[in-house]
């Protein structure tokens, strides 16, 4: 009888043990499911009994640390993960988890230290290398970041994982030089082509930028130059002020003198606004343009409307643009629809009567390597050159830029 009694007790204990094992797997799976749904407190309530019952189970510890990191309770996550990541033979999954904790909490110096620990075991981990390179970029250690990218690209025969970081570093370059040529031709009736070009040098400071530009124009066997300077000053929330001034060597091809300013601001996340004015002194007249812009951005696409108002001639002009930008490749495709006397870059005439013009323009920017840019621009105009008389006008431009 006693044997039967003990056998029943042993059988009950065995069944209970099996039930506990099943309960562990089921509870762990439920905790993962709740964490995936973003129910972090629920996941923690499920995982906590497992931590108490199985205090040596490292999978439970690591997952608990991950939950706290997803919950942005970085202090608790570090307290749980550090003993596993700091020992002589660190647990790789714990290292990966704590790397993410320090990266998400923007403790970039410490994150790099744990990246180095992991890379000592797995030196070709692209995910960890990418986090380390990103941390170096955030800390301004761009040279070290580029050295790692170049070495990793050789080993992996691919630079795909690092293209975005290369772009961020490239945009930090302080200097750029550009050269441009613009040809303006007409037909029905036609006239001799107009030729314009410029070279410019730009330099970035911490919160500002300065551009110097020398323009040259050849029109009707006459050649004149315009010297310009642009200044950009950035403020909080990515607002910035643009100021332009120039003086020419002649009185007909370019304005004798010119000055302008425009303020760009972003009171809402997806909308950009601008307000500005331009003044141009010609040989026989002065022109004042009031302008501004409203732009809406969604993802990689933006649509913008810009009006111009010529105060002296009481002329309204309009530009509607559509732009697609690939930030990683720094590639731009832009379509413009224009109506009225819209200034083409630095070109604007002192009209004395409201002549109409309808325009459609397309431009494309392509990056070659890390620092060369080519931007072709084509603009077609159906231009009223005399009251009631129209002709075709073709503007073809190429801009080449090198940043360094």
RACOR-V170184 format. One record per helix or strand of 2 or more residues. SS is the DSSP state (hx for helix, st for strand). FROM is the first residue (numbers start at 1). LEN is the number of residues. If there is no record, write none. Layout:
BEGIN
ss-><SS,SS>
from-><FROM,FROM>
len-><LEN,LEN>
END
This chain:
BEGIN
ss-><hx,hx,hx,hx,hx,hx,hx,hx,hx,st,st,st,st,hx,st,st,st,st,st,st,st,st,st,st>
from-><2,40,58,74,92,108,126,142,160,175,194,208,222,236,240,257,271,286,301,315,331,357,372,389>
len-><35,14,13,12,13,14,13,15,11,13,11,12,13,3,9,9,11,13,10,12,9,12,15,15>
END
